[in-house]
Amino acid sequence: MLSLTCIFFFITTLWLLLHIRRTRQLLAELEDSVHAQRRLLPEASNATIELHGLKGLIRETNDFIDRHKLYATENTGYSKQIEAMLRAVQEVVVIFDGDRVIEFANTAAEQLFNSARTMKGLRVDAAMRSLELLEFLENKDTDSTNGNQQISIEREGSVLWFEASCTQVRGIAEPKLMSSLMVLHDITRLKSLEVMRREFVANVSHELRTPLTIIKGFAETLVDDYEVLPIEMRARYLAKILKNAERLNVLVEDLLTISRLESKRDQFEPKLQGLLPVFEDVAEDYLPKLEKHQSIVIDIDPEVPEFEFDRFRINQVLDNLVVNALRYASKFNQITISARLDTVANTVICSVKDDGVGIPEEDLSHIFERFYRVDKGRSVKRGGTGLGLSIVKHIVQLHGGTVYAESCEGEWTEVSFCLPLETCPEGS
């Protein structure tokens, strides 16, 4: 019995010694590991080790791991916030890795490239089918010094313009590797305005050149041949000069009017008043110019109340519309200036209608553009600048209203503008 007890005690002691030895080895390995990683432990110092020993190092290691986990969690949340913000911006944002595989694409990118599903995981050349854009990215790979570039992308039958930029960033899937961040800023409207500006300058130059050429030609003839020209010929040449000088004056006045309206330099003075006095003033101004079979009729719905509008500007609108009818609605019998109440939209709809030749359907959507003429040859002969309806549009928009035209070619034309009963000037 005693021998069995001794054997059991011996075995137990041996097991404990082996266990203690193994535990010491593990602690030694842990201590070596901790010492090797001390650069990652800001608080670990020789003083700390001497003061707290191995247990202190283990505790600091655990604290470091907890802090690292917290940092990783916060970093993940921060990344998600950035991703949410990138998804919300209007610019097209795409991040792709070195293999041209997309890591991130925001909502604007997926809408631009008509992606029915997420673009993440797709190759750039498969997701973004634009040769110009792909060439830009290819050039960026070979020459990173290239700056931003303007590119065009076709979408649903129209051409959109973008300012493209591409730069290197840390990867999303693998932060140690570099990825590419591409941003497309929509400049379609700026391009459109640039085209309009060029066309405007070209049109103004043309409109100024024609009367100036005529004035110069007749003036030179008078100077060179004044003595030999018959008196009636001199008078005729002087009349031509005067007519074209007046044409220049009207053109310059219209250009200044549009400039003031666009820059809102002119005062906008809406006052509570009725439309009848304005309609009557315009009609009276043009009655002397009518043929015997022609007439101007005023038709105002009794339900139209007094409301606030700028009398001078609305008079200018009606004046331009009636002048257009007189000039271009050849062989008309009647011009009707009318106003009716639209209770649903809470607006007053004013119209100028003639029973003349009408306007071709393909021209209707363009007649409010500057310098646009339906019949360019006849318009010039009749003294039009091509700016009248553009001025109409600007004035109506200044009142917070809209303008549109309807026509039946060969029968009638009606130009209407809607004025809100509660004045809401554009830009207010």
C-alpha positions in Angstrom: 0.0 0.0 0.0 2.8 2.4 0.9 4.6 1.6 -2.3 1.6 2.4 -4.4 1.2 5.7 -2.6 4.8 6.5 -3.3 4.5 5.6 -6.9 1.3 7.8 -7.2 3.1 10.7 -5.5 6.1 10.3 -7.7 4.0 10.3 -10.9 2.0 13.3 -9.7 5.2 15.2 -8.8 6.7 14.4 -12.2 3.5 15.5 -14.0 3.5 18.8 -12.0 7.2 19.4 -12.8 6.5 18.8 -16.5 3.5 21.1 -16.4 5.4 23.8 -14.6 8.3 23.5 -17.2 5.8 23.7 -20.1 4.1 26.7 -18.5 7.5 28.4 -18.0 8.3 27.8 -21.7 5.0 29.3 -22.8 5.5 32.3 -20.6 9.0 32.7 -21.9 7.8 32.6 -25.5 5.1 35.1 -24.7 7.6 37.4 -23.0 9.9 37.2 -26.0 6.9 38.0 -28.3 5.9 40.9 -26.2 9.5 42.2 -26.2 9.6 41.9 -29.9 6.4 43.8 -30.4 7.2 46.6 -27.9 7.3 49.2 -30.7 3.5 48.7 -31.0 2.9 49.3 -27.3 3.3 53.0 -26.6 3.0 52.6 -22.9 5.4 49.6 -22.6 8.8 50.8 -21.3 11.6 49.3 -19.2 10.2 50.9 -16.1 6.8 49.4 -16.8 8.3 45.9 -17.3 10.4 46.2 -14.2 7.5 47.5 -12.2 4.8 45.1 -13.4 6.8 42.2 -14.8 5.3 39.8 -17.3 1.8 40.2 -16.0 2.0 43.9 -16.7 3.2 43.2 -20.2 0.3 40.8 -20.8 -2.2 43.3 -19.4 -0.8 46.0 -21.7 -0.9 43.6 -24.6 -4.6 42.9 -23.9 -5.2 46.7 -23.6 -3.5 47.3 -26.9 -5.5 44.6 -28.6 -8.7 46.1 -27.2 -7.7 49.6 -28.4 -6.8 48.2 -31.8 -10.2 46.5 -32.1 -11.9 49.8 -31.1 -9.8 51.7 -33.7 -10.7 49.2 -36.4 -14.4 49.5 -35.5 -14.2 53.3 -35.6 -12.3 53.2 -38.8 -14.9 50.9 -40.4 -17.6 53.3 -39.4 -15.7 56.3 -40.7 -15.2 54.5 -44.0 -18.9 53.8 -44.2 -19.6 57.5 -43.6 -17.2 58.5 -46.4 -18.8 55.9 -48.7 -22.3 57.3 -47.9 -21.2 60.8 -48.7 -19.6 59.8 -51.9 -22.8 58.0 -53.0 -24.7 61.2 -52.3 -22.6 63.7 -54.3 -23.6 64.7 -57.8 -20.2 64.1 -59.3 -19.5 60.7 -60.8 -17.1 58.9 -58.5 -15.4 55.5 -59.3 -12.6 53.7 -57.5 -10.8 50.8 -59.2 -7.7 48.8 -58.4 -4.6 48.1 -60.4 -6.3 45.4 -62.3 -9.0 47.8 -63.5 -11.6 46.1 -61.2 -14.1 48.5 -59.7 -14.0 48.7 -55.9 -16.6 51.5 -55.5 -19.0 53.4 -57.7 -21.5 55.9 -56.5 -25.1 56.4 -57.5 -24.3 59.1 -60.1 -21.9 56.7 -61.8 -24.4 53.9 -62.0 -27.0 56.3 -63.4 -24.6 57.7 -66.0 -23.5 54.3 -67.3 -27.0 52.8 -67.0 -25.9 50.0 -64.8 -28.8 47.8 -63.9 -26.8 46.3 -61.0 -23.9 47.4 -58.9 -20.7 48.2 -60.8 -18.6 46.9 -57.9 -16.5 43.9 -59.1 -16.9 44.8 -62.8 -13.9 45.7 -65.0 -13.7 49.3 -66.0 -13.8 48.7 -69.7 -16.9 46.5 -69.3 -18.8 49.0 -67.0 -17.9 52.3 -68.7 -18.4 52.0 -72.4 -16.9 55.3 -73.5 -13.9 55.2 -75.7 -12.9 58.7 -74.9 -13.1 58.0 -71.1 -11.1 54.8 -71.4 -8.4 56.6 -73.5 -8.2 59.2 -70.8 -7.7 56.6 -68.1 -5.1 54.8 -70.3 -3.2 58.0 -70.7 -3.3 58.6 -66.9 -1.7 55.2 -66.4 1.2 56.1 -68.7 1.6 59.7 -67.7 0.4 60.7 -64.2 1.3 64.3 -64.8 -1.6 64.9 -67.2 -4.1 67.2 -65.6 -7.9 67.3 -65.9 -9.5 66.7 -69.3 -12.8 67.5 -70.8 -14.5 64.5 -72.3 -17.9 63.8 -73.9 -20.1 60.8 -73.2 -23.2 59.9 -75.2 -26.3 59.0 -73.2 -29.8 58.3 -74.5 -29.2 60.2 -77.7 -27.7 63.3 -76.2 -24.1 64.3 -75.5 -23.0 65.1 -71.9 -19.7 66.9 -71.2 -17.6 66.2 -68.1 -14.3 67.4 -66.6 -12.5 64.2 -65.8 -9.8 63.8 -63.1 -8.0 60.7 -61.9 -5.6 60.3 -59.0 -4.0 57.6 -56.9 -5.5 56.6 -53.5 -5.1 53.7 -51.0 -7.2 50.7 -52.0 -10.5 49.8 -50.3 -10.1 46.1 -50.5 -6.4 46.1 -49.7 -5.2 49.4 -48.1 -1.5 48.5 -48.7 -2.1 48.6 -52.4 -2.8 51.8 -54.4 -6.1 52.3 -56.4 -7.3 54.9 -58.8 -10.0 57.5 -57.9 -11.8 58.9 -61.0 -14.1 61.9 -60.6 -16.3 63.3 -63.5 -17.8 66.8 -63.0 -20.7 67.5 -65.2 -20.0 70.7 -67.3 -22.8 70.1 -69.9 -24.6 73.3 -69.0 -21.3 75.3 -69.1 -20.6 73.9 -72.6 -24.1 74.8 -73.7 -23.6 78.3 -72.4 -20.3 78.6 -74.2 -21.9 77.5 -77.5 -24.7 80.0 -76.9 -22.1 82.7 -76.2 -20.2 82.0 -79.4 -23.4 81.9 -81.5 -24.6 85.1 -79.8 -21.3 86.9 -80.7 -21.5 85.6 -84.3 -25.1 86.7 -84.6 -24.5 90.1 -83.2 -21.5 90.6 -85.5 -23.7 89.6 -88.5 -26.6 91.8 -87.5 -24.3 94.8 -87.0 -22.3 94.2 -90.2 -25.3 94.3 -92.5 -26.6 97.8 -91.7 -23.1 99.2 -91.3 -22.1 97.9 -94.7 -25.2 99.6 -96.2 -24.6 102.9 -94.4 -20.9 102.9 -95.4 -21.7 102.1 -99.0 -24.3 104.9 -99.5 -22.2 107.4 -97.5 -19.1 106.7 -99.6 -21.2 107.2 -102.8 -22.6 110.5 -101.5 -19.1 111.7 -100.7 -17.5 110.7 -104.0 -20.4 111.6 -106.4 -22.4 114.2 -104.5 -22.1 116.8 -107.2 -23.2 114.6 -110.0 -26.0 112.8 -108.2 -29.5 114.0 -108.9 -31.3 115.5 -105.9 -33.8 112.7 -105.7 -31.0 110.1 -105.7 -29.3 111.9 -102.8 -32.5 111.9 -100.9 -33.0 108.2 -101.6 -29.5 107.4 -100.4 -29.9 109.5 -97.3 -33.2 107.7 -96.5 -31.4 104.4 -96.8 -28.7 105.6 -94.4 -31.3 106.8 -91.9 -33.3 103.6 -92.1 -30.3 101.4 -91.4 -29.1 103.8 -88.7 -32.5 103.3 -87.0 -32.2 99.6 -87.5 -28.8 99.7 -85.7 -30.3 101.8 -82.9 -33.2 99.3 -82.4 -30.7 96.4 -82.3 -28.5 98.1 -79.8 -31.5 99.0 -77.6 -32.7 95.3 -77.7 -29.3 94.0 -76.8 -29.1 96.4 -73.9 -32.6 95.4 -72.8 -31.6 91.7 -72.8 -28.4 92.4 -71.0 -30.2 94.3 -68.2 -32.9 91.7 -67.9 -30.4 88.8 -67.7 -28.2 90.6 -65.1 -31.4 91.9 -63.3 -29.9 95.4 -63.3 -33.3 97.0 -64.2 -35.7 97.6 -61.3 -38.7 95.3 -61.1 -41.7 97.3 -59.9 -44.8 95.2 -59.6 -47.9 97.1 -58.5 -51.5 96.0 -57.9 -53.5 97.0 -61.1 -55.7 95.7 -63.8 -54.8 94.6 -67.4 -57.3 96.6 -69.3 -55.4 99.9 -69.4 -52.3 98.1 -70.6 -54.2 96.3 -73.4 -55.9 99.5 -74.5 -52.5 101.4 -74.7 -50.9 98.8 -76.9 -54.0 98.5 -79.2 -54.2 102.3 -79.6 -50.5 102.5 -80.5 -51.0 100.2 -83.5 -54.5 101.1 -84.8 -53.1 103.7 -87.2 -50.9 101.0 -88.9 -53.8 98.7 -89.7 -55.4 98.3 -93.1 -59.2 98.9 -93.4 -60.0 95.2 -93.2 -57.8 94.7 -90.2 -58.6 95.1 -86.5 -57.2 94.6 -83.0 -59.7 93.1 -80.5 -59.4 93.1 -76.7 -61.0 90.2 -74.8 -60.5 90.1 -71.0 -62.4 87.6 -68.9 -64.4 89.5 -66.2 -63.1 87.0 -63.6 -59.5 88.2 -64.0 -58.8 90.3 -60.9 -56.3 93.0 -60.3 -52.9 91.6 -59.4 -49.3 92.7 -59.1 -47.2 93.1 -62.2 -44.7 95.6 -63.7 -46.8 97.7 -66.1 -43.9 99.0 -68.2 -42.5 95.5 -68.7 -45.9 93.8 -69.5 -46.6 96.7 -71.9 -43.2 95.8 -73.5 -44.2 92.1 -73.8 -47.5 92.9 -75.5 -45.9 95.5 -77.7 -43.4 92.9 -79.0 -46.1 90.3 -79.6 -48.3 92.7 -81.5 -45.4 94.0 -83.6 -44.5 90.4 -84.5 -48.1 89.8 -85.6 -48.1 92.9 -87.7 -44.7 92.1 -89.3 -45.0 88.4 -90.0 -48.7 87.5 -90.0 -49.2 88.7 -93.6 -52.8 89.0 -94.8 -54.2 88.7 -91.3 -57.7 90.1 -90.5 -57.7 90.3 -86.8 -55.3 90.4 -83.8 -56.9 89.4 -80.5 -55.3 90.4 -77.2 -57.0 88.3 -74.5 -56.7 87.4 -70.8 -58.3 84.6 -68.8 -58.1 83.3 -65.3 -56.7 79.8 -64.6 -58.0 79.0 -61.1 -56.2 75.7 -60.9 -52.7 77.2 -61.5 -53.7 80.5 -59.8 -52.4 82.4 -62.9 -53.6 84.8 -65.5 -53.1 83.6 -69.1 -52.5 86.5 -71.5 -52.4 85.8 -75.3 -51.9 87.6 -78.6 -53.5 85.6 -81.5 -53.6 86.4 -85.2 -55.3 84.7 -88.1 -52.3 85.0 -90.4 -50.0 82.4 -92.1 -49.0 80.6 -88.9 -45.6 79.1 -88.0 -44.2 75.7 -89.1 -44.2 73.1 -86.3 -40.5 72.6 -86.5 -39.9 76.3 -85.7 -42.2 76.6 -82.7 -39.8 75.4 -80.1 -37.1 77.8 -81.3 -38.9 81.1 -81.7 -37.9 82.4 -78.2 -34.2 81.9 -78.9 -32.1 85.0 -79.6 -31.8 85.9 -83.3 -34.0 83.0 -84.4 -36.1 83.9 -87.4 -38.7 81.6 -89.1 -38.2 83.3 -92.5 -34.8 84.9 -92.2 -34.9 86.8 -95.5 -38.3 88.3 -95.0 -37.6 89.1 -91.4 -34.6 91.2 -92.2 -36.5 93.1 -94.9 -39.3 93.9 -92.4 -36.8 95.3 -89.8 -36.9 92.6 -87.1 -33.8 92.1 -84.9 -34.7 88.5 -83.9 -34.6 89.6 -80.2 -38.2 90.5 -79.5 -39.5 87.1 -78.4 -36.3 86.5 -76.4 -37.1 89.8 -74.5 -40.7 88.6 -74.0 -39.4 85.4 -72.4 -37.0 87.2 -70.1 -39.7 89.6 -68.9 -42.2 86.9 -68.2 -39.7 84.8 -66.3 -38.8 87.9 -64.3 -42.4 87.9 -63.1 -42.1 84.2 -62.2 -44.2 83.1 -65.2 -43.9 81.0 -68.4 -44.4 81.6 -72.1 -45.3 79.3 -75.0 -46.5 79.4 -78.6 -49.1 77.5 -80.5 -49.8 77.6 -84.3 -51.7 76.0 -87.1 -49.6 76.7 -90.2 -51.6 78.6 -92.8 -54.4 79.5 -90.3 -53.3 81.1 -87.0 -50.6 81.8 -84.4 -51.1 82.3 -80.6 -48.4 83.3 -78.2 -49.4 83.1 -74.6 -47.7 83.9 -71.3 -48.8 83.0 -67.7 -48.5 85.5 -64.9 -48.9 84.3 -61.3 -51.5 86.1 -59.2 -49.0 86.0 -56.4 -45.9 87.6 -57.9 -42.8 85.4 -57.4 -40.0 87.1 -59.3 -37.3 84.8 -60.8 -34.4 84.2 -58.5 -36.3 85.4 -55.4 
